[in-house]
């Protein structure tokens, strides 16, 4: 086998219906990039709207490229040096004709997850990093995703061998992205002059974009039921607290429920 090729035996059994479902889910996850871009660009000041959208584009370009180069291999590689910490092999992914359906469906699914995990962090870094520095972060953040994802979904993963099940990205995407975002926020500190006028939220540059972005991040079926409850609680709490309905509070209530239900 040439370097980078993947055999069907290295992956869980997947039939054509499974592959169709995986690809459909991949397109839905990939569309979330639009949602994150609109949400984040709508929540920052107008002067930084384009900057945030470009950072989301970089997440796909650099995150996708690095996932093909080494991310998939660290997550699903089954070479001689594979261990319980990471996979080794299938770098610069390729596959034999009889295996490429399964290998590439799995690849595009986790590529979408890998870029989404990075985009989650971009919101916590908004208006506090230069574009060049963010490009470096996006280039290497693939490692932050693919190694823990291999613990959960790779045949070598110690969490998978222990019986751990994560079919909604609760740990491999949301917990990972949340911890990375928290770490970034602590390291970067608040935006300049963020608290000069008190603790009240800063005005959104474009609330309409933020709301449309939240719509794009909605999913079905149990997930949307939870988010409806979260949005309802947000409507009540923001009015009780502020005597008016704040867009940011309601959006965050919906998104918090979306993440929490996984």
Helices and strands as residue ranges (DSSP letters): E 5-6, G 8-10, H 16-43, G 46-48, H 49-66, I 67-71, H 72-76, E 94-95, H 100-124, H 131-153, H 158-161, I 170-175, H 176-188, H 207-216, H 222-242, H 247-261
